[in-house]
Amino acid sequence: MKHPIQKLYKDSNDIHRFVENPIVRYLLDAGPFDMNDLAIRFHGDEHREDAEQFAQLIGYSLGGFSELSYVSDEAYKAAYKAAFGEKEEVSEKTGGAMPCAFCGGTKTEEVMNDSLRSLECLNCHAQGPYVEDVLECPIEAWNSRYKEICT
């Protein structure tokens, strides 16, 4: 990675956010350019790591950061570990869900949407992948997402 991961904190809503740089934030808010202008001007792989850093410097949430198309798995994993450290994972043998990949919450509940099933974090309300096969377990889908992001 070209840039370091910014420090993170929990905001008043218990959401992990990057500590924003007030100068960078001011330049974005007061300047002639908005996020769309910057995305048009600085698109492409040669600017990917700079865009990752910029999102951190303006105080993105960790969950929002994970959804940006230009954020690499490596950068998200590093940010996640900076926020949560090396958490002890819940064993799949017990059938338990691993901590939320966005907030680290450990309480989940199954949700249904028509015939689709998923798990939802009760802390930040992030949802895991939906599964439609009655034989496929939403906990396994949740845990596989956690492993993709956090290991």
C-alpha positions in Angstrom: 0.0 0.0 0.0 1.2 3.5 -0.9 -0.4 5.3 2.0 -0.9 4.4 5.7 -4.3 3.7 7.1 -5.8 6.6 8.9 -6.8 6.2 12.6 -10.4 5.2 13.2 -12.9 6.0 16.0 -16.5 5.2 16.9 -18.9 8.1 16.3 -22.0 8.8 18.4 -23.9 6.2 16.5 -21.3 3.5 17.2 -20.1 3.5 13.6 -16.4 3.2 13.0 -15.1 6.2 10.9 -11.7 7.4 9.8 -10.5 10.5 11.6 -10.9 13.2 9.0 -8.2 15.7 8.2 -9.9 19.1 8.7 -7.8 20.8 6.0 -8.7 18.2 3.4 -12.4 18.2 4.5 -12.5 22.0 4.2 -10.9 22.0 0.7 -13.6 19.5 -0.4 -16.5 21.4 1.2 -15.4 24.9 0.2 -13.5 24.2 -3.0 -14.8 24.3 -6.5 -14.7 20.5 -6.8 -17.0 17.9 -5.4 -16.6 14.1 -5.1 -18.1 13.6 -8.6 -15.6 16.0 -10.2 -12.7 14.3 -8.5 -14.0 10.8 -9.6 -14.1 12.0 -13.2 -10.7 13.7 -13.0 -8.8 10.9 -11.1 -10.4 7.7 -12.3 -8.3 4.7 -13.2 -6.0 2.3 -11.5 -3.1 4.8 -11.3 -5.1 6.9 -8.9 -6.8 4.0 -6.9 -4.5 4.3 -3.8 -4.8 8.1 -3.7 -8.6 7.8 -3.9 -8.5 5.2 -1.0 -6.5 7.7 1.1 -8.8 10.6 0.2 -11.9 8.7 1.4 -10.1 8.1 4.7 -9.0 11.8 5.0 -12.6 13.0 4.6 -13.9 10.8 7.4 -15.6 7.9 5.5 -17.2 5.3 7.7 -15.5 1.9 7.6 -18.6 0.3 6.1 -18.9 2.9 3.4 -15.2 2.6 2.7 -15.7 -1.1 2.1 -18.3 -0.4 -0.6 -16.2 2.0 -2.7 -15.3 0.4 -6.0 -11.7 1.6 -5.9 -10.9 0.3 -2.4 -8.7 -2.8 -2.6 -9.2 -5.8 -0.4 -5.8 -5.2 1.0 -6.7 -1.6 2.1 -10.1 -2.7 3.6 -8.5 -5.6 5.5 -5.8 -3.2 6.9 -8.5 -0.7 8.0 -10.7 -3.4 9.5 -7.7 -4.7 11.5 -6.9 -1.1 12.6 -10.4 -0.7 13.9 -10.9 -4.1 15.5 -7.5 -5.7 16.0 -7.0 -9.4 15.7 -10.4 -10.5 17.0 -10.8 -14.1 18.0 -13.1 -15.7 15.4 -16.2 -17.7 16.4 -15.7 -21.3 15.3 -17.8 -22.5 12.4 -18.0 -25.9 14.2 -20.3 -24.3 16.8 -22.6 -23.0 14.0 -22.0 -19.5 15.3 -21.8 -16.4 13.1 -18.5 -14.6 13.0 -18.3 -10.9 14.0 -19.8 -8.3 11.6 -17.2 -7.4 8.9 -18.4 -3.7 9.2 -18.7 -3.0 12.9 -17.4 -6.0 14.7 -20.8 -6.7 16.3 -21.4 -10.2 17.5 -25.2 -10.3 17.6 -27.1 -11.3 14.5 -30.6 -12.4 13.5 -31.9 -14.1 10.5 -34.0 -12.0 8.2 -36.2 -13.0 5.2 -37.1 -11.3 2.0 -39.6 -13.4 0.1 -37.9 -16.8 -0.1 -34.4 -15.4 0.5 -32.6 -15.6 3.9 -29.8 -13.6 5.3 -28.2 -12.6 8.6 -28.4 -9.0 9.9 -26.0 -7.4 12.4 -28.1 -6.1 15.2 -25.5 -3.3 15.9 -25.1 -1.7 12.5 -27.8 -3.5 10.5 -25.4 -4.7 7.8 -26.8 -7.7 6.0 -24.9 -10.7 4.7 -25.4 -12.4 1.4 -28.9 -13.6 0.7 -29.3 -17.4 0.1 -32.3 -18.9 -1.6 -31.6 -22.6 -1.3 -33.2 -24.0 1.8 -30.2 -26.3 2.2 -27.8 -23.3 2.2 -27.3 -21.7 5.6 -27.2 -17.9 5.9 -24.6 -18.3 8.7 -22.3 -20.0 6.3 -22.8 -17.2 3.8 -22.2 -14.6 6.5 -19.0 -16.3 7.7 -17.7 -16.7 4.1 -18.1 -12.9 3.6 -16.3 -12.3 6.8 -13.4 -14.5 5.7 -13.2 -12.9 2.3 -12.9 -9.4 3.9 -11.0 -10.1 7.1 -8.6 -12.9 6.5 
